[in-house]
């Protein structure tokens, strides 16, 4: 005998059936696509955190290494800001190569064209050279060659001239050591500035030329167009690679140990050399760098989500405005099967 449906029960809508079947498929697919490696890292991090809290050896190592976190973050953030400034300037210059000379142009235009060609070539050489030299080599050259030479030049010319001009022999010499944080910031900034300038240049060139022409047609200058129209869109397009550069700079800041700067790696190097606890020390070092990178990645992802929401909101509002309400008809089962 067949089961009968209750009188007046509504027939399931086809859209509801499809949505329910898709939900079941997605729930089963999550078991296969779940990132289990994250679970492994979380468990490993929890075990190491418990060891830091309960074990005196790990606790002492962690407290010593915490002294270098501030230096690591300071150098990373300052270097990134300087590198981004260099990248914007170089990216703007290289995104607009100079046009060939015209047959009839004034002397002023000829001089400006020659200056543009010179600046463009200097930026091109800078990008090509810095992208071909390893970061460690740039750090060593900056710390042991460039900084001492620049310091001696300032002390002999500028400081010496001020002593003679002001008749004040007590003016002290400039003290700028190659193992200072400023040296590391300069080295990381000029290296990452070359890489990031290509990212900025790609973002600028991704903007359609029609937006430039529309801005020029309403009387905007080139720099007004770049500041108000092009650069905001370009940064939205290249935000993910720029965020990856910041994460990479945090990791590359560990190279400061070669200059003797007391960051996390340098403190771990000296501490493990005294206690001979290399496994415990560098396990905590890896844990601290991984924590910093995860936090930086989370902040970058939050910024990307915010930018994507701001970008998609006008499109979503426009799509919702074009929709028309529809009434879904439902049939009622009135038959009873015996």
Beta strands, then each sheet from edge to edge (+ up, - down):
end
